[in-house]
Amino acid sequence: MSNQFAFPVTIMGLLVPSIAAAHPGHGHGGGDFSVAHYFTDPLHIVIGLSLAVALLTAIAWARYTFPWLRRMLHGKSG
């Protein structure tokens, strides 16, 4: 595959599962469109937990990989 198509294909690959997982509760006439929907619907809970795990993993990886970042976070100079 050509490099010029790699990024758009990757983005489309990430978006297709979102479209396939569409569910009632959003948009005009969709039913419950409240903040509680995002905290009680299993699809949103899984996404939120996945993002939290990814964020914590990225922070732990960065602290382990970059010593200057570890020093900066602990308030030490140099």
Stockholm file with secondary structure:
# STOCKHOLM 1.0

chainA/1-78         MSNQFAFPVTIMGLLVPSIAAAHPGHGHGGGDFSVAHYFTDPLHIVIGLSLAVALLTAIAWARYTFPWLRRMLHGKSG
#=GR chainA/1-78 SS CCHHHHHHHHHHHHHHHHHHTCCSSSSTTCSCCSHHHHHHSHHHHHHHHHHHHHHHHHHHHHHHHCHHHHHHHTTCCC
#=GC SS_cons        CCHHHHHHHHHHHHHHHHHHTCCSSSSTTCSCCSHHHHHHSHHHHHHHHHHHHHHHHHHHHHHHHCHHHHHHHTTCCC
//
